[in-house]
Amino acid sequence: MAAELLFSMSNPHSTCTAASLTWCHMMLSGVTTPKAEHFLPQNETLQRHMHTVGIGSLDFDPSTQVALMQFEIVAQQSAGAITSHEIAAAFKANAPYLGIFWNSFHTMAYRYNHVDKRYFDNNYGLWKAKTTKDIVAQMEKIRADHYGSESWKGYVVLKFGKRLRLV
């Protein structure tokens, strides 16, 4: 069975990192069925996250961006070309966590669960599949159709960090 499109998006705005981190935040918070409107630029939460992660000024500093969103890094790689298979394997090895991955100009998100793999791209939507093979095929199709020969440049596997408690 091929990957299933849960919702479609067409977002020409520069919100990909904030949208991907917002999706991660929602999934880790227990929101398993986010809707497309959560990731539109006029959404209040997304606007707050865009400000938090320093859209524009911190785009090439994912470690700082994820720390500002109160995530901890479980695993990361940001050297050379990375395949979709390597991304899937890294997230599987660090399940139940999820995170972001990127090329030189765009950030997306990925989650591995034994029976439910998800790929979020705020330009094209949220995809789910039962098998790694199917979700990787969808990632590769979108990469080839829309990002050309551009390979993935890095990934960060995330979990929630320690929360500050105000007394």
C-alpha positions in Angstrom: 0.0 0.0 0.0 1.4 3.4 -1.0 1.7 6.4 1.4 -1.6 8.1 2.2 -2.0 11.8 2.0 -3.6 13.0 5.3 -3.9 16.6 4.2 -2.5 18.6 1.3 -0.8 22.0 1.6 0.6 24.6 -0.7 2.5 27.1 1.4 4.7 29.6 -0.5 5.8 31.3 2.7 9.2 30.9 4.4 7.7 29.0 7.4 9.1 25.5 6.8 11.3 25.2 9.9 8.8 26.7 12.3 6.0 24.6 10.7 8.1 21.4 10.9 9.0 22.0 14.6 5.4 22.9 15.3 4.3 19.6 13.9 6.9 17.8 16.0 5.7 19.7 19.1 2.1 18.7 18.4 2.9 15.1 17.8 5.0 14.8 21.0 2.2 16.6 22.9 -0.3 14.0 21.8 -2.0 15.8 18.9 -2.0 12.9 16.5 -4.4 14.4 13.9 -3.2 18.0 13.2 -4.9 19.9 10.4 -3.5 21.9 7.6 -4.6 25.2 9.1 -2.2 24.6 12.1 0.6 25.3 9.7 -0.6 28.4 7.8 1.3 31.6 8.4 -1.7 33.3 10.0 -2.0 30.7 12.7 -1.1 32.2 16.1 0.9 29.2 17.4 2.9 29.1 14.1 3.6 32.8 14.3 4.8 32.5 17.9 7.1 29.6 16.9 8.4 31.5 13.9 9.4 34.3 16.2 10.9 31.8 18.7 13.0 29.9 16.2 14.3 33.2 14.6 13.1 32.7 11.1 15.7 34.1 8.8 18.4 34.8 11.4 18.8 31.2 12.6 17.9 29.2 9.5 21.3 27.6 9.3 21.5 26.8 13.1 19.1 23.9 13.8 20.6 23.2 17.2 19.7 26.6 18.5 16.3 26.5 16.9 15.3 23.2 18.5 16.7 24.3 21.9 14.5 27.5 21.7 11.5 25.2 21.1 12.4 23.3 24.3 13.5 20.2 22.5 16.6 18.1 23.2 18.6 16.5 20.5 18.7 12.7 20.6 20.7 12.3 17.4 21.9 14.4 14.5 23.9 14.5 11.4 24.7 17.5 9.2 27.6 16.5 6.9 27.4 15.6 3.3 24.6 14.1 1.3 22.0 12.0 3.2 19.6 9.6 1.6 15.9 9.2 2.5 16.7 5.6 3.6 19.4 7.0 6.0 16.9 9.4 7.5 14.3 6.7 8.0 16.9 4.4 9.6 18.1 7.1 11.9 14.6 7.9 13.1 13.8 4.1 13.5 17.0 3.7 15.6 15.8 6.5 17.9 12.1 5.6 18.1 9.8 6.8 19.6 11.3 10.2 18.8 10.8 12.4 15.7 12.4 15.4 14.2 13.4 17.5 11.3 15.5 17.1 8.2 16.5 19.5 5.5 18.2 20.3 2.2 19.9 23.5 1.4 16.7 25.6 1.3 13.8 23.7 3.0 13.0 21.9 6.2 10.6 18.9 6.7 9.7 16.5 9.5 9.6 12.7 10.0 8.3 10.3 12.6 8.9 6.6 12.9 6.4 4.4 14.7 6.3 0.6 14.1 3.0 0.7 12.2 2.7 4.5 11.4 5.5 6.4 9.6 4.8 10.1 8.9 6.4 12.6 6.6 5.5 16.3 6.9 6.3 18.9 4.3 4.5 22.2 4.7 4.7 22.7 0.9 2.9 19.5 0.1 1.2 18.0 3.1 1.3 15.3 5.7 1.8 11.7 4.5 1.5 8.4 6.4 2.4 4.9 5.6 2.6 1.5 7.3 5.9 0.6 5.9 9.3 2.4 5.7 9.5 1.5 2.0 6.3 3.3 1.2 7.1 6.5 3.2 10.6 6.6 1.8 9.2 6.2 -1.7 6.9 9.2 -1.1 9.8 11.3 0.3 11.8 10.4 -2.8 8.9 11.3 -5.1 8.5 14.7 -3.6 12.2 15.3 -3.5 12.6 14.3 -7.2 9.5 16.2 -8.4 10.0 19.4 -6.4 13.5 19.7 -5.1 15.4 18.4 -8.1 18.6 16.6 -7.5 19.1 18.3 -4.2 20.0 15.7 -1.6 19.1 15.9 2.1 21.8 17.8 4.1 21.0 16.8 7.7 18.6 15.7 10.3 17.9 16.2 14.0 16.0 13.6 16.1 14.2 15.3 18.9 12.5 14.8 22.3 11.1 17.2 24.7 13.7 18.8 26.9 13.4 19.7 30.5 10.8 22.2 31.1 11.3 25.3 33.3 8.8 25.4 36.1 7.9 28.7 37.5 6.9 28.8 41.1 
